[in-house]
């Protein structure tokens, strides 16, 4: 296993772990109305019934990053791109 692979967050975490991350200020939703998509451990996470799944597809993560940047800057350009 490479050093980069060892630093990767796990592929899934529990609701309790994400709640604790929110409480510590380590996690933040993409937007107040999009709490099901959260930034934590330098990765995007999507909620599901049993916890949170890390977004592992690089193109999808890049699209979410671009959308987050537009939301942060208040850019009124194009809307967030559709998923690949």
C-alpha positions in Angstrom: 0.0 0.0 0.0 1.3 3.4 -0.9 1.7 6.3 1.6 -1.1 8.2 -0.3 -3.5 5.2 0.1 -2.7 5.0 3.8 -3.7 8.6 4.3 -7.1 8.2 2.6 -10.1 8.4 4.9 -12.1 5.2 5.2 -14.8 4.5 2.6 -17.6 4.8 5.1 -18.2 6.2 8.6 -21.0 6.1 11.1 -23.6 8.7 11.8 -22.0 9.0 15.3 -18.6 9.8 13.8 -20.0 12.5 11.4 -22.1 14.0 14.2 -19.0 14.2 16.4 -17.1 15.9 13.5 -19.9 18.4 13.1 -19.7 19.1 16.9 -16.0 19.7 16.7 -16.4 21.9 13.6 -14.4 19.5 11.4 -17.3 18.8 9.0 -19.4 21.2 7.0 -22.3 20.7 4.6 -22.1 21.9 1.0 -24.9 24.3 1.8 -27.5 24.6 4.6 -30.1 23.0 2.3 -27.7 20.3 1.2 -26.9 18.7 4.6 -26.8 15.2 2.9 -23.5 16.2 1.2 -20.7 17.1 3.6 -17.0 18.0 3.5 -14.9 16.1 6.1 -11.3 14.9 6.2 -10.6 16.6 2.9 -13.2 14.6 1.1 -16.9 14.8 0.2 -19.3 12.5 2.0 -22.9 11.4 1.1 -25.3 10.3 3.8 -27.1 7.0 3.5 -29.3 4.9 5.8 -26.4 3.4 7.9 -23.9 6.3 7.9 -21.8 8.3 5.4 -20.1 7.2 2.2 -17.0 8.9 1.0 -17.1 10.2 -2.6 -14.3 8.3 -4.3 -14.8 9.2 -7.9 -12.3 12.0 -8.7 -14.5 13.7 -11.4 -17.5 13.8 -9.1 -15.4 15.2 -6.3 -14.0 17.9 -8.7 -17.5 18.8 -9.8 -18.6 19.2 -6.2 -15.5 21.3 -5.4 -16.4 23.6 -8.3 -20.0 23.9 -7.2 -18.8 24.6 -3.6 -16.5 27.3 -4.9 -19.4 28.9 -6.8 -21.6 28.8 -3.8 -18.9 30.3 -1.6 -18.1 33.2 -3.9 -21.8 33.8 -4.9 -20.9 33.4 -8.5 -24.1 33.6 -10.6 -22.5 31.9 -13.6 -23.6 28.5 -14.8 -25.4 26.2 -12.3 -23.6 23.2 -10.8 -22.9 20.6 -13.4 -25.0 17.4 -13.6 -23.3 14.2 -12.4 -21.1 12.3 -14.8 
